Amino acid sequence: MPDVVRAALVQATWTGDTESMLAKHEKHAHEAARQGARIIGFQEVFNAPYFCQVQDPEHYRWAEPVPDGPTTRRMSELARETGMVVVSPVFEVDGSGFYYNTAAVIDADGTVLGTYRKHHIPQLPGFWEKFYFRPGNLGWPVFETAVGKVGVSICYDRHFPEGWRALGLAGAQIVYNPSATSRGLSSHLWQLEQPAAAVANEYFVAAINRVGTEEYGDNDFYGTSYFVDPRGRFVGQPASDTEEELLVRDLDLGMIDEVRQQWAFYRDRRPDAYEGLVRP
């Protein structure tokens, strides 16, 4: 695996329909590939609006199977065309009545390596996700990709340290965190939690947020997506807080071993002392 991986993410405004949203992301992906990116990730339910601002059964129409649904098939073709690993978050239906907030991880040859399903499901004003999604049941997988070991943590998961740690213990080098979070709710946490997780677990994090407002509510998605390194430092500047943007950054994976040797957090863990954290 290369020590330096050129990675990309997209924060996007909602276009009004799935077809144009997919076309927009494909355009960004081709530009990222032109710049030499080897992996790209998109925002939470990237092919749809953030419909969880309301509770309405009409929005089940956005759900599709994974990996056999149209969006995952199209993203698999995109991965083959560009030679990039693609992290593709969608609203998944897995049989009648079984719905998940999911991300498919697709290797650079178009192979769907597997899926991650969001564990922590909020139910708050403007974020009525329990109306739509079951909690994830596939654990915290880390995928062996053409660029290294990649994990996913979706939006609200970022508030819970256990998932970040599970990904680190499974060997993750890069964790994509597709999100949809609004300015008034969590903007002061946005530049705290993911850098702290990157430090505590000593890997790279790609934090992706939507940008703009959409027709189903007043949430002001504030963008400011970024990459952060295992020392908690931004890799380049974060994206705009108002405009759509493609970020392409070089991630030096060699830093992971360097930091783990210097700070030795994994050496000094005490799992024997943590049993009470999960005891009923």
PyMOL commands that set and color helices and strands:
alter all, ss='L'
color gray80, all
select helices_A, chain A and resi 18-34+51-53+57-62+70-82+129-131+155-159+161-169+183-201+254-263+271-273+275-277
alter helices_A, ss='H'
color red, helices_A
select strands_A, chain A and resi 4-11+39-41+85-93+99-106+112-117+123-124+127-128+142-145+148-152+174-178+204-208+211-212+221-222+226-228+245-252
alter strands_A, ss='S'
color yellow, strands_A
deselect
rebuild
show_as cartoon
